[in-house]
Amino acid sequence: MIVEPVPQPVYAFDQVGSFAARPAGLALTGVVAEAVGEQRWLLVVATVMAVSAVAAAALPSVRRLERHQPV
């Protein structure tokens, strides 16, 4: 299977979003944890991570991925 390269503007937008979201998330998570309680916030974060992992694994295109040996 030959994978088409991702267009540069799409990749650049993804990178900018990731670079901006990480520090914002790190800055806000302490505030939110203090507001709702650390245990509750950890449960929310763990649930979001688990649901996103299961959702990704449930996609047929992800389940059909094959590992190709390097040439």
N, C-alpha and C positions, 0 to 999 in steps of 0.2 A: 504494500500500500504506500503510495506517495502522498505525503501530506503537503498541502499548499502552504507556502509561507504566510505568516500573519502580516497584513499590511502595516507599514511603519506607523501611520497615525493611530491605528487601533492599539498597537503595542505601546506607543508612547503615552497614550491616554491611560492605559491600564497601569503603567509604571507610575505616572504622576498620582493617580488615585491611591495606589498602594503606599507610595512614599508619604502622602499627606494623611492617609487614614491611620497608619500605625502610630505616629506620635499623638495624634488626636485621641485615639483609643486608649493609649497608655495614660494620657493626661486625665481623661474622663473616668477611667475605671476606678481610680481611687476615690473620686468624689461620689460616684454612684454606689460603690461598696460601703462607704461611710453612711450614705443616706438610707440605704435599704438593709444594711447589715452584711457582713462579710460572708457568712454561711449562705444566705439567700442568694447573694450575687454569684458566688462560686457555683451554686446549683444552676442558676440561669445560664451562666457561661458554659458550663459542662453540657447542659441540655442543648444549647444552640450548636455547640461543636459536634455532639453526637448526632443530632438531626441532620446537620449538613453533611456529615460523613456518610450516613445511611442514604441520604437523598442522592449523593454523588454515586455511591455504589449501586443504587437501584437503576441507574440509567443503563439501558441496553448497550449504548455505544461504549460505556466504560467497562461493562462486563465482558465485552467482546474484544477488548484490547489484546493484542498479541505482542510478545517480546520478540524483536528481531535481533539476530546476532550482528555485531558490527562487521563491516566488510573489510 
